[in-house]
Each structure stands twice: as structure tokens, then as C-alpha cells.
Amino acid sequence: MSRKIVPPRIVLLLTGLALVLFLTVAVVLVVAAVLGAMEDEPGRRVLHWVALGCGIPLAVDLICLLLALGINSLSDTEPPDAE
């Protein structure tokens, strides 16, 4: 029986955070596009910066999630039986 190095709660937290950040970036970019269509250039530019500010933590979260899943997959290997 192998023990997980990264607890399942951490993987679940990283997955949920990735989903929330992805939806946040999408909604902010849609609102920025609407403001751009309404010719509100300052509002569009501000929301693009806000989207960038949410996109950077999203990228960091996805990298952490990838590393956590990779570490857990390496810990799943069973040691060969000593005969």
C-alpha cells in the first residue's frame, strides 16, 4: 500500500481554485470586450489588466496542480516483491 505524498485535499483545492480563476478570467475578459464595444476605452484597459492579474495566479495554480499530480503518480508505483 503506497501513501500519497500530496494529500487529496490539496489536489482538490488546486483543482477548484483553477476552475474559479479560469471562470474569473473569462468573465472579466467578456466584460472588457463589452466595454470596448461600448467605446469605453479606459474601462476596457483596466479590465484587461485585472484579467492579467487573475491570469498569473491561474498559471501558477496550474503549474502547482501539474506538479502535485506528477508527484502523486510517482508515489503510486508499487515496489517489486523481494523473492
C-alpha positions as CSV (number, residue, x, y, z in Angstrom):
1,M,0.0,0.0,0.0
2,S,1.5,3.3,-1.1
3,R,1.0,6.6,0.7
4,K,0.2,9.7,-1.2
5,I,2.9,12.4,-0.9
6,V,0.5,15.2,-1.7
7,P,-2.8,14.9,0.2
8,P,-6.0,14.6,-1.8
9,R,-7.4,17.8,-0.2
10,I,-4.5,19.8,-1.7
11,V,-5.2,18.4,-5.2
12,L,-8.9,19.1,-4.8
13,L,-8.1,22.7,-3.6
14,L,-5.8,23.3,-6.5
15,T,-8.4,22.0,-9.0
16,G,-11.2,24.1,-7.5
17,L,-9.0,27.2,-7.5
18,A,-8.1,26.6,-11.1
19,L,-11.7,26.4,-12.1
20,V,-12.6,29.6,-10.2
21,L,-9.7,31.5,-11.6
22,F,-10.4,30.3,-15.1
23,L,-14.0,31.4,-14.9
24,T,-13.0,34.8,-13.4
25,V,-10.6,35.5,-16.2
26,A,-13.2,34.5,-18.8
27,V,-15.9,36.8,-17.3
28,V,-13.5,39.7,-16.9
29,L,-12.4,39.4,-20.5
30,V,-16.0,39.2,-21.7
31,V,-16.9,42.4,-19.7
32,A,-13.8,44.1,-21.1
33,A,-15.0,43.2,-24.6
34,V,-18.4,44.6,-23.9
35,L,-16.9,47.8,-22.6
36,G,-14.7,48.0,-25.7
37,A,-17.8,47.6,-27.9
38,M,-19.4,50.5,-26.0
39,E,-16.3,52.6,-26.7
40,D,-15.2,52.8,-23.0
41,E,-11.5,52.5,-23.6
42,P,-10.3,53.3,-20.1
43,G,-12.7,50.6,-18.6
44,R,-11.6,48.1,-21.2
45,R,-7.9,48.7,-20.5
46,V,-8.4,48.4,-16.7
47,L,-10.3,45.1,-17.1
48,H,-7.6,43.8,-19.3
49,W,-5.1,44.5,-16.5
50,V,-7.4,42.8,-14.0
51,A,-7.6,39.8,-16.2
52,L,-3.9,39.7,-16.4
53,G,-3.7,39.9,-12.6
54,C,-6.0,36.9,-12.4
55,G,-4.3,35.0,-15.2
56,I,-0.9,35.0,-13.5
57,P,-2.2,33.2,-10.3
58,L,-4.1,30.8,-12.7
59,A,-0.9,29.9,-14.4
60,V,0.9,29.4,-11.1
61,D,-2.0,27.2,-9.8
62,L,-2.0,25.1,-12.9
63,I,1.8,24.5,-12.6
64,C,1.3,23.5,-8.9
65,L,-1.5,21.2,-9.8
66,L,0.6,19.6,-12.5
67,L,3.5,19.1,-10.1
68,A,1.2,17.7,-7.4
69,L,-0.4,15.2,-9.8
70,G,3.0,14.2,-11.1
71,I,4.4,13.6,-7.6
72,N,1.4,11.6,-6.7
73,S,1.7,9.5,-9.8
74,L,5.3,8.7,-9.0
75,S,4.3,7.7,-5.5
76,D,1.7,5.2,-6.8
77,T,4.3,2.8,-8.0
78,E,4.4,-0.4,-6.0
79,P,7.8,-1.7,-5.0
80,P,8.7,-5.1,-6.6
81,D,8.3,-8.1,-4.3
82,A,11.5,-9.3,-2.9
83,E,11.8,-13.0,-3.5
